[in-house]
Amino acid sequence: MSMPSRLSNYLQRCGASYDLCSHPHSRSSAETARAAHVTPHQLAKSVILEDDQGCVMAVVPADARVNVGQLAQMLGRGALHLSDEQRIAEVFTDCDLGAVPAIGMAWGVETVVEDELETNPEVFIEAGDHEMLLRMTRDEFSAMMSDARHGHFCKPAVH
């Protein structure tokens, strides 16, 4: 699968500069980071949550987990919970399951960015499949995410 046209069109509209980086097929964000030879903290992972108001995408480092309660409080959305795979597939029809790009705005999904990501000199983002990443500088990532809400709502993942 190539990059979804919805994503490439969005990046073009934003004037975003990025490089495409291929890597061996992977099945998880931790595996993607290893396959692409990047630190998990540099890989922006999308986590899809929802409530009766609709979906929201939390963008966190791959080595972190979303603190759902903290995010719900930050957004004023008390019933926020993780979306199931069927719901994610319905919203992101042009992406491989498990490889949803951490740029929810391209799909009209409210996006919230963990502040930790912008401490990296470069940020890597799934490009919609399990074999390609977008690589951006911190400044490019920050500019692209400038309209998204930002905050601290993640905790270290326990493996």
Secondary structure, 3 states (H helix, E strand, C coil): CCCCHHHHHHHHHHCCCCEEEECCCCCCHHHHHHHHCCCHHHEEEEEEEEECCEEEEEEEECCEEECHHHHHHHHCCCCCEECCHHHHHHHCCCCCCCCCCCCHHHHCCEEEEEHHHHHCCEEEEECCCCCEEEEEEHHHHHHHCCCCEEECCEEECCC
